[in-house]
Amino acid sequence: MSTTKKVKVVTVKRFVLSKKNVQEKDLVLSFTNKEGKKYEYSPSKVYSQLKDKFEAMNCWHKYGNYTNTNNLPRFVRELDNIV
């Protein structure tokens, strides 16, 4: 008997990582940058690899999230596994 993991893909307008969405293990966010390149990433996987970086940011403490409107941040693009 095969068990498949159900993944929830949500389209967003920008890269966003929040304290709320990093807790959802089966969530994948998808967005298209201004040049038309599509990115998909798992907030929980990105956060687990860069937890110290995000928790050191003022925006993470003040607003509970980090966003980038124009592109996938370079430090995220450099990760081996984001989905």
Buried (B, 14 or more C-beta within 10 A) or exposed (E): EEEEEEEEEEEEEBBBBBBEBBEBEEBBBEBEBEEEEEBEBBBBBBBEBBEEBBEEEEEBEEEEBBBBEEBBBEEBEEBEEBE
